[in-house]
Each structure stands twice: as C-alpha cells, then as structure tokens.
Amino acid sequence: MISRMLGPRYVQLAKNWIPSLFTWGTVGGVGLVWATDWRLILDYVPYINGKFKKDD
C-alpha cells in the first residue's frame, strides 16, 4: 500500500538507506550507553545482568 502511494523510486531509495540507518542507529545506541549510566541500561540485558549482582 505504501509503495503504491510513494512510487517505486522512493521504495528503492528507502531500501538503499536501510543499512545506513541500521548502522547509525547502532552507533547511536552504543553512544547512548557510553554517555549515560551504563549499569542502568545494561541491567536489562539478561547475560550481563547476572555478572554484576550486588551483595545486599
């Protein structure tokens, strides 16, 4: 349906940009983890969460 509204040219342009958008999204996500409190974000990752258990 979207391809009918936009046309084949824009669908092809969007397909060409997907790898770049994925790459920059990944870089942005890693940059966000680096710039913020990494424990706050990485506590939701199952494998990493078990490595940093606090002794309460």
MIBA-377861 format. One record per residue: x, z, y of N, C-alpha, C, CB in turn. Coordinates in Angstrom, 3 decimals. Each point is the difference from the previous one (the first is absolute). Glycine has a CB too. Layout:
BEGIN
[[X, Z, Y], [X, Z, Y], [X, Z, Y], [X, Z, Y]]
...
//
This chain:
BEGIN
[[0.821, 0.000, -1.184], [-0.821, 0.000, 1.184], [0.873, 0.000, 1.259], [-1.811, 1.204, -1.267]]
[[2.857, -0.387, 1.267], [0.883, 0.041, 1.172], [0.743, -1.314, 0.140], [0.255, 2.482, -0.244]]
[[0.137, -3.068, -0.892], [0.731, -1.267, 0.080], [-0.874, -1.105, 0.580], [1.387, 0.694, -1.963]]
[[-2.695, -0.620, 1.748], [-0.895, -0.994, 0.588], [-0.103, 0.163, 1.513], [-1.281, -0.062, -2.142]]
[[1.312, 1.324, 2.585], [-0.126, 0.252, 1.439], [1.295, -0.332, 0.735], [-1.680, 1.794, -0.481]]
[[2.820, -1.465, -0.117], [1.273, -0.192, 0.678], [0.574, -1.395, -0.203], [0.414, 2.418, -0.272]]
[[-0.575, -2.942, -0.904], [0.562, -1.306, -0.294], [1.256, 0.121, -0.839], [-0.956, -0.868, 2.122]]
[[1.335, -0.211, -2.785], [1.135, 0.053, -0.930], [1.347, 0.252, 0.686], [-1.273, -1.542, -1.459]]
[[1.409, 1.121, 2.700], [1.274, 0.192, 0.709], [0.301, 1.483, 0.189], [-0.331, -2.192, 1.180]]
[[-0.663, 2.945, -0.755], [0.206, 1.418, 0.255], [0.118, 0.794, -1.291], [-1.248, -0.246, 2.133]]
[[0.600, -0.215, -3.191], [0.162, 0.661, -1.294], [1.434, -0.167, -0.474], [-2.425, -0.404, -0.572]]
[[2.995, -0.780, 0.727], [1.378, -0.239, -0.395], [0.974, 0.811, 0.862], [-0.652, -2.300, -0.767]]
[[0.381, 2.397, 2.057], [0.842, 0.821, 0.874], [-0.043, 1.475, -0.419], [-0.407, -1.622, 1.887]]
[[-0.766, 2.100, -2.244], [-0.126, 1.387, -0.435], [0.774, 0.229, -1.296], [-2.254, 0.143, 1.106]]
[[2.200, -1.088, -2.025], [0.742, 0.130, -1.254], [1.507, 0.006, 0.252], [-1.875, -1.147, -1.212]]
[[2.322, 0.405, 2.192], [1.432, -0.021, 0.324], [0.460, 1.312, 0.622], [-0.152, -2.467, 0.325]]
[[-0.723, 3.169, 0.371], [0.379, 1.233, 0.690], [-0.095, 1.231, -0.880], [-0.765, -1.041, 2.089]]
[[0.128, 0.955, -3.245], [-0.192, 1.183, -0.849], [1.322, 0.662, -0.394], [-2.090, -1.046, -0.860]]
[[3.131, 0.318, 0.402], [1.260, 0.687, -0.334], [0.639, 0.707, 1.191], [0.345, -1.698, -1.761]]
[[-0.399, 1.096, 2.931], [0.569, 0.638, 1.187], [-0.774, 1.261, 0.373], [0.781, -2.240, 0.805]]
[[-2.100, 2.161, -0.868], [-0.812, 1.170, 0.321], [0.248, 1.131, -0.996], [-1.733, -1.502, 1.013]]
[[1.880, 1.168, -2.285], [0.289, 1.005, -1.015], [1.357, 0.646, 0.257], [-1.395, -1.270, -1.658]]
[[2.389, 0.453, 1.982], [1.345, 0.521, 0.253], [0.013, 0.926, 1.208], [0.975, -2.077, -0.995]]
[[-1.559, 1.644, 2.097], [0.002, 0.830, 1.200], [-0.878, 1.236, -0.166], [0.409, -2.045, 1.362]]
[[-1.458, 1.946, -2.155], [-0.815, 1.172, -0.297], [0.781, 1.037, -0.789], [-2.025, -1.441, 0.020]]
[[2.828, 0.962, -0.973], [0.845, 0.905, -0.774], [1.051, 0.651, 0.887], [-0.379, -1.399, -2.039]]
[[1.014, 0.614, 2.889], [1.001, 0.543, 0.930], [-0.650, 1.028, 0.923], [1.306, -2.167, -0.089]]
[[-2.495, 1.872, 0.574], [-0.703, 0.953, 0.855], [-0.358, 1.282, -0.727], [-0.892, -1.910, 1.280]]
[[0.479, 1.799, -2.535], [-0.321, 1.188, -0.791], [1.209, 0.867, -0.252], [-1.820, -1.266, -1.061]]
[[2.945, 0.638, 0.714], [1.239, 0.757, -0.214], [0.456, 0.629, 1.318], [0.662, -1.547, -1.899]]
[[-0.794, 0.821, 2.987], [0.357, 0.548, 1.312], [-0.881, 1.174, 0.388], [0.787, -2.252, 0.673]]
[[-2.062, 2.198, -1.033], [-0.901, 1.109, 0.283], [0.400, 1.240, -0.783], [-1.839, -1.627, 0.456]]
[[2.183, 1.456, -1.732], [0.445, 1.135, -0.807], [1.304, 0.558, 0.550], [-1.131, -0.969, -2.024]]
[[2.020, 0.104, 2.456], [1.290, 0.442, 0.541], [-0.182, 0.758, 1.315], [1.114, -1.963, -1.101]]
[[-2.016, 1.475, 1.962], [-0.150, 0.581, 1.338], [-0.852, 1.267, 0.002], [0.241, -2.287, 0.936]]
[[-1.054, 2.483, -1.950], [-0.866, 1.181, -0.026], [0.530, 1.000, -1.008], [-1.987, -1.387, 0.668]]
[[1.237, 2.406, -0.890], [0.355, 1.004, -0.997], [-0.177, -0.617, -1.376], [-0.689, 1.910, 1.529]]
[[1.779, -2.266, -2.177], [-0.069, -0.733, -1.258], [-0.647, 0.808, -1.104], [2.022, -1.231, 0.678]]
[[-1.891, 2.539, -0.646], [-0.637, 0.830, -1.024], [-1.514, -0.070, 0.109], [1.982, 1.524, 0.010]]
[[-2.494, -1.611, 1.194], [-1.443, -0.073, 0.211], [-0.585, -1.225, -0.687], [0.262, 1.196, 2.184]]
[[0.419, -2.324, -2.104], [-0.490, -1.242, -0.588], [0.337, -0.074, -1.480], [0.248, -1.131, 2.213]]
[[0.975, 1.490, -2.589], [0.424, -0.149, -1.384], [-0.577, 1.067, -0.932], [2.071, -1.032, 0.863]]
[[-2.728, 2.045, -0.339], [-0.683, 0.960, -0.860], [-1.162, -0.641, -0.752], [0.659, 1.816, 1.575]]
[[-1.135, -2.970, -1.127], [-1.095, -0.693, -0.673], [0.483, -0.970, -1.066], [-1.316, 0.232, 2.075]]
[[2.616, -0.454, -2.199], [0.546, -0.880, -1.035], [0.215, 0.855, -1.247], [1.135, -1.549, 1.716]]
[[-1.770, 1.207, -2.846], [0.019, 0.904, -1.156], [1.392, 0.336, -0.526], [-2.184, -0.937, -0.576]]
[[3.062, -0.008, 0.383], [1.312, 0.267, -0.590], [0.873, 0.832, 0.934], [-0.168, -2.144, -1.275]]
[[0.144, 1.821, 2.544], [0.848, 0.698, 0.971], [-0.562, 1.389, 0.303], [0.685, -2.212, 1.000]]
[[-1.992, 2.348, -1.077], [-0.643, 1.282, 0.306], [0.511, 1.085, -0.950], [-2.054, -1.209, 0.849]]
[[2.293, 0.901, -2.126], [0.451, 0.998, -0.956], [1.441, 0.433, 0.200], [-1.607, -0.956, -1.575]]
[[2.406, 0.175, 2.262], [1.423, 0.324, 0.194], [0.214, 1.090, 1.043], [0.552, -2.336, -0.635]]
[[-1.470, 2.499, 1.555], [0.200, 0.907, 1.126], [-1.015, 1.133, -0.004], [0.934, -1.895, 1.314]]
[[-1.140, 2.501, -2.439], [-0.935, 1.130, -0.074], [0.580, 1.200, 0.743], [-0.884, -0.826, -2.222]]
[[0.034, 1.505, 2.975], [0.441, 1.184, 0.729], [-0.172, 1.229, -0.904], [-0.630, -1.062, 2.241]]
[[1.566, 1.972, -2.185], [-0.100, 1.246, -0.748], [-0.742, 1.017, 0.851], [2.148, -0.485, -1.256]]
[[-3.445, 0.591, 1.038], [-0.812, 0.926, 0.797], [-0.139, 1.330, -0.680], [-1.232, -1.910, 0.945]]
//
